[in-house]
Amino acid sequence: MIYLVEDDTDIRELVIYTLKNTGFDVRGFSCGEEFWPVLHEKLPQLVLLDIMLPGEDGLLILKKLRDSHKTRRLPVIMLTAKGTEHDKVMGLDLGADDYLPKPFGMMEMVARVKSLLRRTDFNIETAEYLIGGLSVDIPRHIVIADGIEVVLTIKEFDLLVYLLRNTGIVLTRDKILEKVWGYDFDGETRTVDVHVRTLRQKLGHCGELLQTVRGLGYKVGEME
């Protein structure tokens, strides 16, 4: 599900039409007042957010999204007629994942949406994982291992969630680098090994869930 917050009716209807014909489920809102109640009921996979809105502007909405534990990792693409460097920098500084100035082509917009969804792999449908003695609450960013809360860095948390979302599947180091660190990450696969080792240490007995598949990579499996 994608949420679009855009007060221009023509643009809103065109974007919704295009995304639906590309295979996405979409809901449109003309302002923050309409957007917030629905967001609190169900989180989308991505938000397309205009800056110039009646009432709360897009930058204020973005700031509130990033200040909340529930939505701080929600992918957001800013849509705006403003083309100044200041507005772009403001949006990115507040945590926007991408920035699409108007007027924009529909196919470019779809490509940006698909690219960001691939990059973030954000899927709120599974909000919590329970496996063995491990509990991971994604919206609240809480990890419990054998009854004890574990403090993880953002990358450690991202890595753990990515492995859990692919339980039983062997993931190569290159694939993990691509999904967790991003396409442009210029690092070595040893980065993955170091983070997996740290995760295992922090998770204690539950760290046995993170299994090494020699010559290939890692997977989440059953504890021995």
Backbone torsions as a table, in degrees:
resi	resn	phi	psi	omega
1	MET	NA	133.5	176.3
2	ILE	-116.2	135.9	174.9
3	TYR	-105.5	134.2	177.4
4	LEU	-117.8	122.7	176.2
5	VAL	-110.6	104.7	-173.6
6	GLU	-151.5	123.9	-175.8
7	ASP	-84.3	-17.2	177.6
8	ASP	-78.4	112.3	-174.6
9	THR	-59.2	-43.5	-178.2
10	ASP	-62.5	-46.0	179.3
11	ILE	-65.0	-44.2	-178.6
12	ARG	-59.3	-46.2	-178.7
13	GLU	-67.4	-36.6	179.6
14	LEU	-68.2	-43.3	179.0
15	VAL	-64.5	-43.7	179.5
16	ILE	-62.0	-45.6	179.6
17	TYR	-59.5	-45.5	-177.9
18	THR	-64.7	-46.5	-178.2
19	LEU	-65.7	-39.8	178.8
20	LYS	-64.0	-38.1	179.5
21	ASN	-74.9	-9.8	176.1
22	THR	-96.1	-3.6	176.3
23	GLY	106.7	4.8	-179.2
24	PHE	-94.8	150.4	166.9
25	ASP	-88.6	133.9	-174.2
26	VAL	-137.8	143.5	170.1
27	ARG	-128.3	137.6	-178.2
28	GLY	-111.2	147.2	179.5
29	PHE	-137.3	144.7	-178.0
30	SER	-92.5	-12.1	-177.6
31	CYS	-163.7	170.5	179.0
32	GLY	-63.7	-31.9	-178.5
33	GLU	-61.8	-35.1	176.5
34	GLU	-79.6	-33.0	-173.0
35	PHE	-71.6	-46.1	-171.1
36	TRP	-60.4	-46.4	-178.5
37	PRO	-60.0	-39.0	-180.0
38	VAL	-70.9	-39.8	178.7
39	LEU	-59.7	-39.4	-178.3
40	HIS	-69.6	-22.6	177.8
41	GLU	-83.1	-39.8	-177.2
42	LYS	-153.1	127.9	178.2
43	LEU	-82.1	140.7	176.5
44	PRO	-87.2	-179.5	173.7
45	GLN	-83.9	-25.9	-174.4
46	LEU	-161.6	150.1	177.1
47	VAL	-121.2	129.7	169.5
48	LEU	-99.2	118.7	-167.7
49	LEU	-128.1	118.1	176.8
50	ASP	-77.2	148.2	177.9
51	ILE	-80.7	-47.3	-176.5
52	MET	-84.1	98.8	-178.5
53	LEU	-130.4	152.3	174.2
54	PRO	-70.0	145.2	-176.8
55	GLY	73.8	-124.4	176.6
56	GLU	-66.3	129.5	175.4
57	ASP	-82.7	171.2	-175.3
58	GLY	-62.6	-33.7	-179.9
59	LEU	-66.7	-38.0	178.1
60	LEU	-68.4	-41.4	177.0
61	ILE	-61.6	-43.7	178.9
62	LEU	-60.8	-43.0	179.6
63	LYS	-60.8	-42.0	179.5
64	LYS	-66.1	-38.0	177.5
65	LEU	-62.0	-43.2	-177.3
66	ARG	-76.5	-20.7	178.4
67	ASP	-81.7	-15.1	-177.9
68	SER	-95.5	133.7	177.7
69	HIS	-60.4	-32.4	-176.0
70	LYS	-70.1	-31.9	-172.8
71	THR	-122.8	7.5	-173.9
72	ARG	-67.4	-18.9	-179.3
73	ARG	-105.8	6.1	-179.2
74	LEU	-69.4	123.7	-179.3
75	PRO	-62.5	133.0	-177.9
76	VAL	-133.5	129.0	171.5
77	ILE	-111.5	124.6	179.5
78	MET	-84.2	133.6	174.7
79	LEU	-115.4	127.8	-178.9
80	THR	-159.1	149.6	175.1
81	ALA	-81.3	-14.9	179.7
82	LYS	-72.6	131.4	-177.2
83	GLY	-114.9	8.7	-177.2
84	THR	-75.1	151.6	178.4
85	GLU	-61.2	-34.6	-178.4
86	HIS	-59.7	-46.4	-178.0
87	ASP	-66.3	-38.7	178.5
88	LYS	-64.4	-46.0	-179.8
89	VAL	-63.5	-41.7	179.0
90	MET	-58.7	-47.0	-179.5
91	GLY	-62.7	-45.1	-179.5
92	LEU	-68.0	-38.5	178.5
93	ASP	-63.8	-32.7	179.7
94	LEU	-80.4	-6.1	173.8
95	GLY	112.9	12.8	175.5
96	ALA	-64.5	143.7	-179.3
97	ASP	-87.0	-26.0	179.5
98	ASP	-156.0	167.9	-172.9
99	TYR	-143.1	121.2	-176.5
100	LEU	-124.4	102.5	-177.8
101	PRO	-76.5	143.3	175.5
102	LYS	-82.4	150.4	-5.3
103	PRO	-78.2	141.9	179.5
104	PHE	-124.7	152.9	177.4
105	GLY	-78.2	144.8	-178.2
106	MET	-63.4	-38.1	-179.1
107	MET	-69.9	-34.4	175.2
108	GLU	-65.0	-41.9	179.0
109	MET	-60.8	-45.2	178.9
110	VAL	-61.9	-41.9	179.7
111	ALA	-62.7	-41.3	178.4
112	ARG	-63.8	-42.3	179.5
113	VAL	-61.5	-48.6	-179.0
114	LYS	-62.8	-41.7	-179.3
115	SER	-63.0	-44.0	-178.8
116	LEU	-67.9	-39.3	178.2
117	LEU	-64.7	-38.7	176.4
118	ARG	-65.0	-39.8	-175.3
119	ARG	-70.4	-38.8	-175.1
120	THR	-93.3	-27.2	-178.3
121	ASP	49.9	42.1	-176.4
122	PHE	-82.3	117.1	-179.6
123	ASN	-135.7	98.2	-174.6
124	ILE	-80.3	-7.2	-179.2
125	GLU	-59.5	-38.0	173.4
126	THR	-101.4	98.2	-174.1
127	ALA	-93.3	-15.2	-177.3
128	GLU	-146.8	140.0	177.4
129	TYR	-117.6	133.7	175.8
130	LEU	-127.3	114.4	-179.5
131	ILE	-146.8	122.8	-174.4
132	GLY	59.9	-130.4	177.3
133	GLY	-95.4	12.7	-175.8
134	LEU	-102.5	131.5	176.3
135	SER	-127.9	127.3	179.7
136	VAL	-126.0	114.4	177.6
137	ASP	-100.0	105.3	-172.8
138	ILE	-67.9	-51.6	-177.9
139	PRO	-59.1	-36.9	-178.2
140	ARG	-92.0	-3.8	176.9
141	HIS	57.8	45.2	-178.1
142	ILE	-117.4	131.2	177.8
143	VAL	-121.7	125.6	178.3
144	ILE	-118.7	123.8	178.3
145	ALA	-120.1	115.8	-178.3
146	ASP	51.7	43.5	174.8
147	GLY	83.2	-0.2	-177.9
148	ILE	-115.8	130.5	178.9
149	GLU	-71.3	133.4	-177.5
150	VAL	-112.3	131.2	179.4
151	VAL	-92.7	120.0	-179.5
152	LEU	-117.5	152.3	171.0
153	THR	-72.7	168.2	-179.7
154	ILE	-59.9	-44.4	-178.8
155	LYS	-68.5	-37.2	176.1
156	GLU	-62.9	-41.1	179.0
157	PHE	-66.2	-45.8	178.4
158	ASP	-58.1	-44.4	-179.6
159	LEU	-62.3	-46.1	-179.6
160	LEU	-61.8	-45.2	-179.1
161	VAL	-64.3	-41.5	179.8
162	TYR	-62.5	-41.5	177.7
163	LEU	-65.3	-41.0	-179.8
164	LEU	-65.9	-37.7	179.5
165	ARG	-66.8	-16.2	179.8
166	ASN	-120.3	36.7	-178.1
167	THR	-51.9	129.7	178.9
168	GLY	87.9	-10.3	-179.2
169	ILE	-100.4	132.5	178.0
170	VAL	-77.9	124.9	-179.4
171	LEU	-112.0	125.3	179.5
172	THR	-71.4	160.6	178.1
173	ARG	-62.3	-39.5	179.1
174	ASP	-63.0	-40.8	179.6
175	LYS	-65.6	-40.7	178.7
176	ILE	-65.0	-42.4	177.0
177	LEU	-58.8	-42.9	-177.4
178	GLU	-64.0	-44.5	-174.0
179	LYS	-82.0	-37.1	-174.6
180	VAL	-91.4	-39.1	-177.3
181	TRP	-98.7	-15.4	177.1
182	GLY	100.0	158.1	-175.9
183	TYR	-62.1	-30.0	-174.3
184	ASP	-93.6	6.0	-178.1
185	PHE	-69.3	121.4	-176.5
186	ASP	-102.5	68.5	-178.4
187	GLY	-129.5	176.8	179.5
188	GLU	-98.6	158.1	-179.3
189	THR	-64.2	-15.4	176.8
190	ARG	-61.6	-26.6	177.0
191	THR	-55.7	-41.6	179.2
192	VAL	-63.8	-45.5	-179.2
193	ASP	-58.9	-43.2	-179.2
194	VAL	-63.2	-44.0	-178.6
195	HIS	-68.7	-38.1	176.9
196	VAL	-63.6	-42.5	179.8
197	ARG	-62.6	-42.8	178.4
198	THR	-64.9	-41.7	178.4
199	LEU	-59.3	-45.8	-179.9
200	ARG	-59.1	-41.9	179.9
201	GLN	-63.4	-44.8	-177.4
202	LYS	-68.9	-32.6	-177.5
203	LEU	-83.3	-7.9	177.7
204	GLY	62.3	-131.4	-178.7
205	HIS	-58.9	-33.8	-179.9
206	CYS	-68.3	-15.1	177.9
207	GLY	-63.2	-17.9	178.2
208	GLU	-65.5	-17.1	177.3
209	LEU	-65.3	-27.8	-178.5
210	LEU	-87.8	102.2	-171.8
211	GLN	-104.2	140.4	175.6
212	THR	-89.3	130.2	174.7
213	VAL	-107.4	104.0	-170.8
214	ARG	-52.6	128.4	177.7
215	GLY	82.1	-5.6	-177.5
216	LEU	-121.6	-63.2	-176.8
217	GLY	169.5	-130.2	-174.8
218	TYR	-136.6	158.5	173.4
219	LYS	-153.2	162.5	171.5
220	VAL	-95.3	124.3	179.4
221	GLY	-133.0	-165.8	179.2
222	GLU	-82.2	148.6	176.2
223	MET	-75.7	143.1	-179.4
224	GLU	-79.2	NA	NA
